[in-house]
């Protein structure tokens, strides 16, 4: 199955190579993509970035901040926003070195 997938990807690459004459045509589709596809591409890029940043933030909190706090703490992540709460001020002022 993996060989078939890579075969199809190589076929798509060769097809696109024949129909793209320059980098502008390859990256931007010759500027003929249209507003709907551009909006969907932006949306998928934005949300995948938000998910990645939220994941990294959660790991950082879990392994760096949580392991160095004395009291209770929490981290709430929604999209690219987050809120952290600490029981003690000293935990909130902690700066990893």
Residue pairs with C-beta under 8 A, 6 or more apart in sequence:
16 26
19 25
20 26
24 30
24 31
33 41
50 79
50 80
53 80
54 77
54 79
54 80
54 82
57 75
57 77
57 82
58 75
58 77
61 75
61 84
64 96
65 73
65 75
65 84
65 94
65 96
66 73
68 91
68 94
68 96
69 86
69 88
69 91
69 94
70 87
70 88
70 90
70 91
71 86
71 87
71 88
71 91
72 86
72 87
73 84
73 85
73 86
73 87
73 91
74 84
74 85
75 82
75 83
75 84
76 82
76 83
76 84
84 92
86 92
